[in-house]
Structures are given as C-alpha cells and as structure tokens.
C-alpha cells in the first residue's frame, strides 16, 4: 500500500459506499494524485491513509476538476469488504 504511484482518497461519507462495492463519485472524492491518467489503476484510501481497495480511474485528474458531482471518477474493482460480503460462497 505505501508504494503505488497513483492514489485516490475518498471522503468519510463515501468510504462505506465503496466498501459495499460501489464506484467512487466526484462528490465522494477527497484527493487524487496529480497527473493520474484516465483508465489508470489506482489504490483507494480513506482520508486517514487506510487502504480500502483498488480501482480504475474513470477520469483523469484534469477532468475530475470539471465534472458533475454525480459523475463516476473511480470504477470499483476490489475492496477489503469483499471477504465479508462473499464469506458464504468461499470454500
């Protein structure tokens, strides 16, 4: 978690939404690493620098500044809550 080049921090109100498998919206975006390109893999952190999971940037850093608050900025791929959600189906 301390080594990724591209990081995204989500606001406390959006952490739970991300951990339930939802994408990150612009309204839930706290910070994003400068020069993040569109479709770049990113690690998603809470504002307290706790890694929550990873995803793909739906917008570049420059696009994130201009988009609508309800636009998706990070596509969800995996998170730390998946084990709890899928515990019954794991073998």
N, C-alpha and C positions, 0 to 999 in steps of 0.2 A: 503493500500500500504506500510506502513512502517514496517509491521510485517512479511512478508514472509521469509521463510528460504532460498529459492533458487531464485536467481535473475540473469537476463541476461541484459546487457546493449548493445544497438545497436549504431553503428556509425551514425552520422547525415545523411549521404547519404542513409542509409538503413531504416531510420525512415518512410519515405513516402511509401516505398515498403511494409513494414509491415502493415502500416495503410490502404493500399489498399487490404489487405487480403493475402499477400504472406508470405511464410516461410522465416526464417532468415538463410542466408547463412554464411559460415565461413568468407567470405570476409567482411561481414557487422557486424560481432561480435566485440564489443568493449571490454567487460569484461564478465566473468561468475563467479558465486560463486564457491569457491573451494568445492570439494567433491560432486558435483552435479552428481547424478546417471543417467544412460540412462532411458528414459521414465518417468522422474520425472517432476511434474508440476512446471513451473517457471513463474514468473512475469517479463514481458519485460519492460525495462525502456529506456528512451533516456539517452545520456551521461550527461544531466543536471538533472538526477534523477526525471524526469517526467514519471509517469507510463503510458504506452501506451496500454497495454493489457496483455494477458497471453497465454501461450502455453505449449508444452511438449518438453522436451529436447530430441532431436533425437540422441545425442551423449553424453557420459559422459565428464567431464572436461578433463580427461586424453586423451580421444580420440580426443577432439577438437584441441589439440595441434598438432596432427599428420595428420589431414585430409586435403584433397584437398580444395583450396579456394572456389570452387563451390559446395561443399558438404553442405547439409542442416544440421544445428545444432539445430534449434528450429522449431517444427511444429506449425503453426499458429492455434489458437483456437478462440480467440475473441480479439477485439481491440476497441478503443474509436471511430474509424471512421465508425463502423458498423451502428450506428444510422443514419448517414448522407447518407450512401450508400443504406440503406433499408427504408428510410423515407416514400417512396411512398407506400410500402406494409404494414406498421404498421397501426394498427387500433386504 
